[in-house]
Amino acid sequence: MARKPNYSFERQERERAAAAKAAEKAAAKAQRKAENATEKAPPAED
């Protein structure tokens, strides 16, 4: 016997997975940006 679909729960799960993926992607982008900023920074002069 097939299960009864729970569309709202399934949509929430898809949205949660998409949000987690977007957050992971944003964190990686921020880290790349930080690494590039340290590489391009001019040497500190005293």
mmCIF file of the N, C-alpha and C atoms, coordinates in Angstrom:
data_MODEL
# 
_entry.id   MODEL 
# 
loop_
_atom_site.group_PDB 
_atom_site.id 
_atom_site.type_symbol 
_atom_site.label_atom_id 
_atom_site.label_alt_id 
_atom_site.label_comp_id 
_atom_site.label_asym_id 
_atom_site.label_entity_id 
_atom_site.label_seq_id 
_atom_site.pdbx_PDB_ins_code 
_atom_site.Cartn_x 
_atom_site.Cartn_y 
_atom_site.Cartn_z 
_atom_site.occupancy 
_atom_site.B_iso_or_equiv 
_atom_site.pdbx_formal_charge 
_atom_site.auth_seq_id 
_atom_site.auth_comp_id 
_atom_site.auth_asym_id 
_atom_site.auth_atom_id 
_atom_site.pdbx_PDB_model_num 
ATOM 1   N N  . MET A 1 1  ? 0.841  -1.179 0.000  1.00 0.00 ? 1  MET A N  1 
ATOM 2   C CA . MET A 1 1  ? 0.000  0.000  0.000  1.00 0.00 ? 1  MET A CA 1 
ATOM 3   C C  . MET A 1 1  ? 0.893  1.252  0.000  1.00 0.00 ? 1  MET A C  1 
ATOM 4   N N  . ALA A 1 2  ? 0.573  2.191  -0.850 1.00 0.00 ? 2  ALA A N  1 
ATOM 5   C CA . ALA A 1 2  ? 1.344  3.421  -0.950 1.00 0.00 ? 2  ALA A CA 1 
ATOM 6   C C  . ALA A 1 2  ? 1.049  4.324  0.238  1.00 0.00 ? 2  ALA A C  1 
ATOM 7   N N  . ARG A 1 3  ? 2.042  5.101  0.590  1.00 0.00 ? 3  ARG A N  1 
ATOM 8   C CA . ARG A 1 3  ? 1.830  6.012  1.720  1.00 0.00 ? 3  ARG A CA 1 
ATOM 9   C C  . ARG A 1 3  ? 1.083  7.261  1.270  1.00 0.00 ? 3  ARG A C  1 
ATOM 10  N N  . LYS A 1 4  ? 0.419  7.881  2.213  1.00 0.00 ? 4  LYS A N  1 
ATOM 11  C CA . LYS A 1 4  ? -0.306 9.119  1.935  1.00 0.00 ? 4  LYS A CA 1 
ATOM 12  C C  . LYS A 1 4  ? 0.724  10.254 1.810  1.00 0.00 ? 4  LYS A C  1 
ATOM 13  N N  . PRO A 1 5  ? 0.680  11.043 0.761  1.00 0.00 ? 5  PRO A N  1 
ATOM 14  C CA . PRO A 1 5  ? 1.664  12.111 0.594  1.00 0.00 ? 5  PRO A CA 1 
ATOM 15  C C  . PRO A 1 5  ? 1.460  13.228 1.619  1.00 0.00 ? 5  PRO A C  1 
ATOM 16  N N  . ASN A 1 6  ? 2.560  13.763 2.071  1.00 0.00 ? 6  ASN A N  1 
ATOM 17  C CA . ASN A 1 6  ? 2.540  14.878 3.004  1.00 0.00 ? 6  ASN A CA 1 
ATOM 18  C C  . ASN A 1 6  ? 3.297  16.015 2.309  1.00 0.00 ? 6  ASN A C  1 
ATOM 19  N N  . TYR A 1 7  ? 2.578  16.712 1.437  1.00 0.00 ? 7  TYR A N  1 
ATOM 20  C CA . TYR A 1 7  ? 3.212  17.685 0.557  1.00 0.00 ? 7  TYR A CA 1 
ATOM 21  C C  . TYR A 1 7  ? 3.890  18.823 1.311  1.00 0.00 ? 7  TYR A C  1 
ATOM 22  N N  . SER A 1 8  ? 3.244  19.325 2.352  1.00 0.00 ? 8  SER A N  1 
ATOM 23  C CA . SER A 1 8  ? 3.841  20.454 3.063  1.00 0.00 ? 8  SER A CA 1 
ATOM 24  C C  . SER A 1 8  ? 5.143  20.048 3.738  1.00 0.00 ? 8  SER A C  1 
ATOM 25  N N  . PHE A 1 9  ? 5.189  18.871 4.337  1.00 0.00 ? 9  PHE A N  1 
ATOM 26  C CA . PHE A 1 9  ? 6.422  18.402 4.981  1.00 0.00 ? 9  PHE A CA 1 
ATOM 27  C C  . PHE A 1 9  ? 7.522  18.196 3.945  1.00 0.00 ? 9  PHE A C  1 
ATOM 28  N N  . GLU A 1 10 ? 7.169  17.597 2.826  1.00 0.00 ? 10 GLU A N  1 
ATOM 29  C CA . GLU A 1 10 ? 8.167  17.357 1.779  1.00 0.00 ? 10 GLU A CA 1 
ATOM 30  C C  . GLU A 1 10 ? 8.704  18.676 1.240  1.00 0.00 ? 10 GLU A C  1 
ATOM 31  N N  . ARG A 1 11 ? 7.843  19.683 1.088  1.00 0.00 ? 11 ARG A N  1 
ATOM 32  C CA . ARG A 1 11 ? 8.297  20.992 0.625  1.00 0.00 ? 11 ARG A CA 1 
ATOM 33  C C  . ARG A 1 11 ? 9.225  21.617 1.653  1.00 0.00 ? 11 ARG A C  1 
ATOM 34  N N  . GLN A 1 12 ? 8.884  21.505 2.937  1.00 0.00 ? 12 GLN A N  1 
ATOM 35  C CA . GLN A 1 12 ? 9.743  22.038 3.994  1.00 0.00 ? 12 GLN A CA 1 
ATOM 36  C C  . GLN A 1 12 ? 11.110 21.369 3.965  1.00 0.00 ? 12 GLN A C  1 
ATOM 37  N N  . GLU A 1 13 ? 11.144 20.074 3.755  1.00 0.00 ? 13 GLU A N  1 
ATOM 38  C CA . GLU A 1 13 ? 12.419 19.357 3.697  1.00 0.00 ? 13 GLU A CA 1 
ATOM 39  C C  . GLU A 1 13 ? 13.262 19.828 2.506  1.00 0.00 ? 13 GLU A C  1 
ATOM 40  N N  . ARG A 1 14 ? 12.624 20.029 1.357  1.00 0.00 ? 14 ARG A N  1 
ATOM 41  C CA . ARG A 1 14 ? 13.356 20.530 0.191  1.00 0.00 ? 14 ARG A CA 1 
ATOM 42  C C  . ARG A 1 14 ? 13.897 21.931 0.452  1.00 0.00 ? 14 ARG A C  1 
ATOM 43  N N  . GLU A 1 15 ? 13.078 22.781 1.065  1.00 0.00 ? 15 GLU A N  1 
ATOM 44  C CA . GLU A 1 15 ? 13.511 24.145 1.358  1.00 0.00 ? 15 GLU A CA 1 
ATOM 45  C C  . GLU A 1 15 ? 14.641 24.155 2.381  1.00 0.00 ? 15 GLU A C  1 
ATOM 46  N N  . ARG A 1 16 ? 14.568 23.274 3.366  1.00 0.00 ? 16 ARG A N  1 
ATOM 47  C CA . ARG A 1 16 ? 15.628 23.183 4.380  1.00 0.00 ? 16 ARG A CA 1 
ATOM 48  C C  . ARG A 1 16 ? 16.934 22.741 3.727  1.00 0.00 ? 16 ARG A C  1 
ATOM 49  N N  . ALA A 1 17 ? 16.857 21.774 2.838  1.00 0.00 ? 17 ALA A N  1 
ATOM 50  C CA . ALA A 1 17 ? 18.060 21.300 2.154  1.00 0.00 ? 17 ALA A CA 1 
ATOM 51  C C  . ALA A 1 17 ? 18.643 22.400 1.266  1.00 0.00 ? 17 ALA A C  1 
ATOM 52  N N  . ALA A 1 18 ? 17.775 23.142 0.581  1.00 0.00 ? 18 ALA A N  1 
ATOM 53  C CA . ALA A 1 18 ? 18.242 24.225 -0.277 1.00 0.00 ? 18 ALA A CA 1 
ATOM 54  C C  . ALA A 1 18 ? 18.876 25.330 0.551  1.00 0.00 ? 18 ALA A C  1 
ATOM 55  N N  . ALA A 1 19 ? 18.298 25.647 1.698  1.00 0.00 ? 19 ALA A N  1 
ATOM 56  C CA . ALA A 1 19 ? 18.850 26.685 2.563  1.00 0.00 ? 19 ALA A CA 1 
ATOM 57  C C  . ALA A 1 19 ? 20.213 26.261 3.114  1.00 0.00 ? 19 ALA A C  1 
ATOM 58  N N  . ALA A 1 20 ? 20.343 24.999 3.483  1.00 0.00 ? 20 ALA A N  1 
ATOM 59  C CA . ALA A 1 20 ? 21.624 24.507 3.987  1.00 0.00 ? 20 ALA A CA 1 
ATOM 60  C C  . ALA A 1 20 ? 22.691 24.573 2.893  1.00 0.00 ? 20 ALA A C  1 
ATOM 61  N N  . LYS A 1 21 ? 22.309 24.215 1.685  1.00 0.00 ? 21 LYS A N  1 
ATOM 62  C CA . LYS A 1 21 ? 23.254 24.260 0.572  1.00 0.00 ? 21 LYS A CA 1 
ATOM 63  C C  . LYS A 1 21 ? 23.667 25.711 0.285  1.00 0.00 ? 21 LYS A C  1 
ATOM 64  N N  . ALA A 1 22 ? 22.704 26.628 0.324  1.00 0.00 ? 22 ALA A N  1 
ATOM 65  C CA . ALA A 1 22 ? 23.007 28.039 0.079  1.00 0.00 ? 22 ALA A CA 1 
ATOM 66  C C  . ALA A 1 22 ? 23.915 28.601 1.164  1.00 0.00 ? 22 ALA A C  1 
ATOM 67  N N  . ALA A 1 23 ? 23.679 28.209 2.417  1.00 0.00 ? 23 ALA A N  1 
ATOM 68  C CA . ALA A 1 23 ? 24.515 28.688 3.519  1.00 0.00 ? 23 ALA A CA 1 
ATOM 69  C C  . ALA A 1 23 ? 25.939 28.159 3.387  1.00 0.00 ? 23 ALA A C  1 
ATOM 70  N N  . GLU A 1 24 ? 26.065 26.906 2.998  1.00 0.00 ? 24 GLU A N  1 
ATOM 71  C CA . GLU A 1 24 ? 27.395 26.317 2.807  1.00 0.00 ? 24 GLU A CA 1 
ATOM 72  C C  . GLU A 1 24 ? 28.133 27.032 1.674  1.00 0.00 ? 24 GLU A C  1 
ATOM 73  N N  . LYS A 1 25 ? 27.414 27.317 0.608  1.00 0.00 ? 25 LYS A N  1 
ATOM 74  C CA . LYS A 1 25 ? 28.008 28.002 -0.535 1.00 0.00 ? 25 LYS A CA 1 
ATOM 75  C C  . LYS A 1 25 ? 28.430 29.424 -0.152 1.00 0.00 ? 25 LYS A C  1 
ATOM 76  N N  . ALA A 1 26 ? 27.599 30.117 0.638  1.00 0.00 ? 26 ALA A N  1 
ATOM 77  C CA . ALA A 1 26 ? 27.926 31.470 1.073  1.00 0.00 ? 26 ALA A CA 1 
ATOM 78  C C  . ALA A 1 26 ? 29.142 31.475 1.994  1.00 0.00 ? 26 ALA A C  1 
ATOM 79  N N  . ALA A 1 27 ? 29.235 30.478 2.864  1.00 0.00 ? 27 ALA A N  1 
ATOM 80  C CA . ALA A 1 27 ? 30.387 30.389 3.763  1.00 0.00 ? 27 ALA A CA 1 
ATOM 81  C C  . ALA A 1 27 ? 31.667 30.159 2.966  1.00 0.00 ? 27 ALA A C  1 
ATOM 82  N N  . ALA A 1 28 ? 31.598 29.306 1.964  1.00 0.00 ? 28 ALA A N  1 
ATOM 83  C CA . ALA A 1 28 ? 32.775 29.048 1.132  1.00 0.00 ? 28 ALA A CA 1 
ATOM 84  C C  . ALA A 1 28 ? 33.173 30.307 0.370  1.00 0.00 ? 28 ALA A C  1 
ATOM 85  N N  . LYS A 1 29 ? 32.178 31.043 -0.109 1.00 0.00 ? 29 LYS A N  1 
ATOM 86  C CA . LYS A 1 29 ? 32.458 32.275 -0.847 1.00 0.00 ? 29 LYS A CA 1 
ATOM 87  C C  . LYS A 1 29 ? 33.104 33.313 0.071  1.00 0.00 ? 29 LYS A C  1 
ATOM 88  N N  . ALA A 1 30 ? 32.606 33.426 1.300  1.00 0.00 ? 30 ALA A N  1 
ATOM 89  C CA . ALA A 1 30 ? 33.167 34.381 2.256  1.00 0.00 ? 30 ALA A CA 1 
ATOM 90  C C  . ALA A 1 30 ? 34.610 34.006 2.598  1.00 0.00 ? 30 ALA A C  1 
ATOM 91  N N  . GLN A 1 31 ? 34.870 32.719 2.730  1.00 0.00 ? 31 GLN A N  1 
ATOM 92  C CA . GLN A 1 31 ? 36.227 32.287 3.041  1.00 0.00 ? 31 GLN A CA 1 
ATOM 93  C C  . GLN A 1 31 ? 37.167 32.596 1.873  1.00 0.00 ? 31 GLN A C  1 
ATOM 94  N N  . ARG A 1 32 ? 36.718 32.333 0.649  1.00 0.00 ? 32 ARG A N  1 
ATOM 95  C CA . ARG A 1 32 ? 37.546 32.659 -0.522 1.00 0.00 ? 32 ARG A CA 1 
ATOM 96  C C  . ARG A 1 32 ? 37.823 34.162 -0.572 1.00 0.00 ? 32 ARG A C  1 
ATOM 97  N N  . LYS A 1 33 ? 36.794 34.962 -0.270 1.00 0.00 ? 33 LYS A N  1 
ATOM 98  C CA . LYS A 1 33 ? 36.959 36.411 -0.299 1.00 0.00 ? 33 LYS A CA 1 
ATOM 99  C C  . LYS A 1 33 ? 37.975 36.852 0.751  1.00 0.00 ? 33 LYS A C  1 
ATOM 100 N N  . ALA A 1 34 ? 37.913 36.258 1.939  1.00 0.00 ? 34 ALA A N  1 
ATOM 101 C CA . ALA A 1 34 ? 38.854 36.600 2.996  1.00 0.00 ? 34 ALA A CA 1 
ATOM 102 C C  . ALA A 1 34 ? 40.281 36.200 2.601  1.00 0.00 ? 34 ALA A C  1 
ATOM 103 N N  . GLU A 1 35 ? 40.426 35.039 2.008  1.00 0.00 ? 35 GLU A N  1 
ATOM 104 C CA . GLU A 1 35 ? 41.757 34.595 1.576  1.00 0.00 ? 35 GLU A CA 1 
ATOM 105 C C  . GLU A 1 35 ? 42.314 35.523 0.504  1.00 0.00 ? 35 GLU A C  1 
ATOM 106 N N  . ASN A 1 36 ? 41.468 35.924 -0.438 1.00 0.00 ? 36 ASN A N  1 
ATOM 107 C CA . ASN A 1 36 ? 41.924 36.818 -1.498 1.00 0.00 ? 36 ASN A CA 1 
ATOM 108 C C  . ASN A 1 36 ? 42.269 38.193 -0.937 1.00 0.00 ? 36 ASN A C  1 
ATOM 109 N N  . ALA A 1 37 ? 41.551 38.656 0.065  1.00 0.00 ? 37 ALA A N  1 
ATOM 110 C CA . ALA A 1 37 ? 41.833 39.961 0.656  1.00 0.00 ? 37 ALA A CA 1 
ATOM 111 C C  . ALA A 1 37 ? 43.189 39.952 1.339  1.00 0.00 ? 37 ALA A C  1 
ATOM 112 N N  . THR A 1 38 ? 43.546 38.847 1.986  1.00 0.00 ? 38 THR A N  1 
ATOM 113 C CA . THR A 1 38 ? 44.851 38.793 2.661  1.00 0.00 ? 38 THR A CA 1 
ATOM 114 C C  . THR A 1 38 ? 45.978 38.695 1.639  1.00 0.00 ? 38 THR A C  1 
ATOM 115 N N  . GLU A 1 39 ? 45.733 38.062 0.523  1.00 0.00 ? 39 GLU A N  1 
ATOM 116 C CA . GLU A 1 39 ? 46.768 37.934 -0.502 1.00 0.00 ? 39 GLU A CA 1 
ATOM 117 C C  . GLU A 1 39 ? 47.018 39.272 -1.190 1.00 0.00 ? 39 GLU A C  1 
ATOM 118 N N  . LYS A 1 40 ? 45.957 40.052 -1.425 1.00 0.00 ? 40 LYS A N  1 
ATOM 119 C CA . LYS A 1 40 ? 46.101 41.312 -2.155 1.00 0.00 ? 40 LYS A CA 1 
ATOM 120 C C  . LYS A 1 40 ? 46.471 42.482 -1.264 1.00 0.00 ? 40 LYS A C  1 
ATOM 121 N N  . ALA A 1 41 ? 46.465 42.304 0.038  1.00 0.00 ? 41 ALA A N  1 
ATOM 122 C CA . ALA A 1 41 ? 46.790 43.398 0.958  1.00 0.00 ? 41 ALA A CA 1 
ATOM 123 C C  . ALA A 1 41 ? 48.248 43.806 0.774  1.00 0.00 ? 41 ALA A C  1 
ATOM 124 N N  . PRO A 1 42 ? 48.495 45.090 0.736  1.00 0.00 ? 42 PRO A N  1 
ATOM 125 C CA . PRO A 1 42 ? 49.895 45.545 0.591  1.00 0.00 ? 42 PRO A CA 1 
ATOM 126 C C  . PRO A 1 42 ? 50.663 45.243 1.877  1.00 0.00 ? 42 PRO A C  1 
ATOM 127 N N  . PRO A 1 43 ? 51.947 45.071 1.767  1.00 0.00 ? 43 PRO A N  1 
ATOM 128 C CA . PRO A 1 43 ? 52.749 44.783 2.972  1.00 0.00 ? 43 PRO A CA 1 
ATOM 129 C C  . PRO A 1 43 ? 52.669 45.932 3.964  1.00 0.00 ? 43 PRO A C  1 
ATOM 130 N N  . ALA A 1 44 ? 52.634 45.613 5.229  1.00 0.00 ? 44 ALA A N  1 
ATOM 131 C CA . ALA A 1 44 ? 52.551 46.632 6.275  1.00 0.00 ? 44 ALA A CA 1 
ATOM 132 C C  . ALA A 1 44 ? 53.888 47.332 6.403  1.00 0.00 ? 44 ALA A C  1 
ATOM 133 N N  . GLU A 1 45 ? 53.839 48.663 6.446  1.00 0.00 ? 45 GLU A N  1 
ATOM 134 C CA . GLU A 1 45 ? 55.062 49.444 6.592  1.00 0.00 ? 45 GLU A CA 1 
ATOM 135 C C  . GLU A 1 45 ? 55.107 50.030 7.992  1.00 0.00 ? 45 GLU A C  1 
ATOM 136 N N  . ASP A 1 46 ? 56.261 49.983 8.595  1.00 0.00 ? 46 ASP A N  1 
ATOM 137 C CA . ASP A 1 46 ? 56.404 50.516 9.946  1.00 0.00 ? 46 ASP A CA 1 
ATOM 138 C C  . ASP A 1 46 ? 57.076 51.868 9.897  1.00 0.00 ? 46 ASP A C  1 
# 
